[in-house]
């Protein structure tokens, strides 16, 4: 149909297809190997989400074009080795896209809402993640940690809005910062401690975080399955 330009066009479409798949899979591997899923379990990073969605869209469009250019009949998909492997690729793609849609539309918003809630920990033992929820913003209490204790500084004018002198933020362990401040720990005299701080404690994962981890590791596994199918597919050409 395209005449003499058909081959160059298919080559260009194939290049875009491989490039988009590389960016998509590269993002998944980057998050798992360098950042780890915990990086995104507090809320999906917009940059990685946008790159993933665009890559999936390009893979879909270019994949359809390449398939139409090479498949003359649907029978090829289930009567030949090449077609069966192509069908396996399509099914794996749909599974990964479905899981991505679930994460972006359902899991992601729940992760963000969970991070904006200030929840008192059981036993009064704050970990870094739990403490970060008491940042003094959007009406949340302002808590700081100092030498293993957690203090409520919400009523102090100098901590209004969760910030102090534009240098310190509530929801953090300020033990080291206070040691370098022009004043000492006496500023905390009279402020009742609301709990203790233990940086080694890991908070219990929320249902949204558990769902995100499950999808994240499933997609990582599927990446290797897709690469294996591609290897088999190319080996038979």
C-alpha positions in Angstrom: 0.0 0.0 0.0 2.8 2.4 0.8 4.9 1.3 -2.2 8.6 1.8 -2.0 8.5 3.7 1.3 6.8 0.8 3.1 10.1 -0.7 4.3 11.6 2.5 5.6 8.3 3.4 7.4 8.2 -0.1 9.0 11.8 0.3 10.1 11.0 3.7 11.7 7.9 2.3 13.4 10.0 -0.6 14.7 12.6 1.7 16.0 9.9 3.7 17.9 8.5 0.4 19.2 11.8 -0.8 20.6 12.7 2.7 22.0 9.4 3.0 23.8 9.7 -0.6 25.2 13.2 0.2 26.3 12.1 3.3 28.2 9.1 1.5 29.8 11.1 -1.5 30.9 14.1 0.7 31.9 11.8 2.7 34.2 10.6 -0.5 35.9 14.2 -1.7 36.3 15.4 1.7 37.5 12.8 1.9 40.2 13.5 -1.7 41.4 17.3 -1.8 41.2 18.3 1.8 42.1 15.3 3.3 43.9 13.6 0.2 45.2 9.7 0.1 45.4 9.7 1.8 48.8 10.7 5.0 47.0 7.3 5.1 45.3 5.2 3.4 48.0 4.8 6.8 49.6 3.2 8.2 46.5 3.8 7.6 42.8 6.4 10.0 41.3 4.9 12.0 38.5 7.9 11.8 36.2 8.1 8.0 36.2 4.3 7.7 35.8 4.2 10.0 32.8 7.2 8.3 31.1 5.6 4.9 31.7 2.2 5.9 30.4 3.6 7.6 27.3 5.9 4.6 26.6 2.9 2.2 26.9 0.9 4.3 24.5 3.7 4.3 21.9 4.3 0.6 22.3 0.5 0.0 21.7 0.3 2.2 18.6 3.6 1.0 17.0 2.8 -2.6 18.0 -0.6 -2.5 16.2 1.1 -1.0 13.0 3.8 -3.6 13.0 1.3 -6.5 13.5 -1.0 -5.3 10.8 2.0 -5.0 8.4 3.0 -8.6 9.0 -0.2 -10.5 9.8 -2.5 -11.2 6.9 -4.9 -13.4 8.9 -5.8 -14.0 12.5 -5.1 -17.7 12.0 -1.4 -16.9 12.0 -1.7 -16.1 15.7 -2.6 -19.6 16.7 -1.4 -21.8 13.9 2.3 -20.9 13.8 5.1 -20.7 16.4 5.8 -17.1 15.4 2.1 -16.2 15.8 1.8 -17.9 19.2 4.8 -16.0 20.6 3.4 -12.8 19.2 0.1 -13.6 20.9 1.9 -14.2 24.2 3.6 -10.8 23.9 0.2 -9.1 23.3 -1.3 -10.9 26.3 1.6 -10.0 28.6 1.4 -6.4 27.4 -2.3 -6.2 28.2 -1.7 -7.7 31.7 1.0 -5.1 32.4 -1.1 -2.2 31.1 -4.1 -3.3 33.2 -1.9 -3.5 36.4 -0.5 0.0 35.5 -4.0 1.4 35.2 -5.0 -0.1 38.5 -1.9 1.4 40.2 -2.4 4.9 38.7 -6.1 5.2 39.2 -6.7 3.3 42.4 -3.5 2.6 44.4 -1.7 5.8 43.7 -4.4 8.2 45.1 -4.7 6.0 48.2 -0.9 6.2 48.7 -1.0 10.0 48.5 -4.0 10.2 50.9 -2.3 7.9 53.4 0.8 10.1 53.4 -1.2 13.2 54.3 -2.7 11.6 57.4 -1.1 12.1 60.8 -1.5 8.8 62.7 -0.4 8.2 66.2 1.7 5.0 66.4 0.9 2.2 68.7 2.8 2.4 71.9 3.9 5.9 71.2 7.0 4.9 69.2 7.5 7.1 66.2 9.5 5.9 63.1 10.7 8.3 60.4 7.7 7.7 58.1 5.1 8.1 60.9 6.8 11.2 62.2 6.8 12.7 58.7 3.0 12.8 58.8 3.1 15.4 61.6 4.5 18.1 59.4 2.3 21.0 60.6 0.9 21.6 57.1 -2.8 21.6 56.0 -4.0 21.6 59.6 -1.9 18.6 60.7 0.0 18.8 64.1 3.7 19.8 64.1 5.9 17.2 65.8 9.7 17.1 65.9 12.1 14.5 67.3 15.1 15.4 69.5 17.4 12.9 71.3 14.9 10.0 71.0 11.8 12.0 72.1 9.0 13.5 70.1 7.7 16.9 70.9 4.5 18.7 69.8 5.4 22.2 68.8 2.1 23.0 67.1 1.3 25.7 69.6 4.6 27.6 69.1 4.3 30.7 66.9 7.8 30.0 65.5 6.6 26.7 64.2 3.4 28.0 62.5 2.8 26.2 59.2 5.3 23.5 60.1 8.4 25.5 59.4 10.9 27.2 61.8 13.0 30.2 60.6 12.9 28.8 57.1 15.6 26.3 58.0 13.8 23.4 59.8 10.7 21.5 59.1 8.3 19.6 61.4 8.0 15.9 61.0 11.7 15.3 61.2 14.4 14.4 63.6 16.2 17.6 64.5 18.7 16.2 67.0 21.7 17.2 64.8 20.2 20.5 63.6 19.5 21.7 67.1 23.1 20.9 68.1 24.2 23.5 65.5 21.5 26.1 66.4 22.3 29.3 68.2 20.1 28.1 71.1 20.1 24.9 73.0 17.6 22.2 74.1 16.3 24.6 76.7 13.8 25.8 74.1 12.0 22.5 74.5 11.7 22.9 78.3 8.0 22.9 79.2 7.0 21.2 76.1 5.5 17.8 76.9 6.9 14.8 74.9 4.2 12.9 73.1 6.2 9.8 72.3 9.6 8.4 71.6 11.5 8.3 68.3 13.2 5.2 66.9 14.8 5.6 63.5 15.3 1.8 63.2 11.6 1.0 63.3 9.8 0.3 60.1 6.1 1.2 60.0 3.5 -1.4 59.1 2.5 -1.3 55.5 -0.9 0.0 54.6 -3.2 -2.0 52.2 -2.4 0.4 49.4 1.3 -0.1 50.0 1.0 -3.8 50.0 -1.0 -3.7 46.7 1.7 -1.4 45.2 4.4 -3.8 46.2 2.5 -6.8 44.8 2.0 -5.0 41.4 5.5 -3.7 41.3 7.2 -7.1 41.8 4.7 -8.7 39.4 5.6 -6.3 36.7 9.3 -6.8 37.3 8.7 -10.6 36.9 6.7 -9.9 33.7 9.5 -7.8 32.2 11.8 -10.8 32.3 9.1 -13.0 30.9 8.5 -10.6 28.0 12.3 -10.4 27.3 12.4 -14.2 27.3 9.5 -14.4 24.9 11.2 -11.9 22.6 14.4 -13.9 22.7 12.4 -17.0 21.6 10.6 -15.0 19.0 13.7 -13.6 17.5 15.5 -16.9 17.7 12.9 -18.5 15.4 13.0 -15.8 12.7 
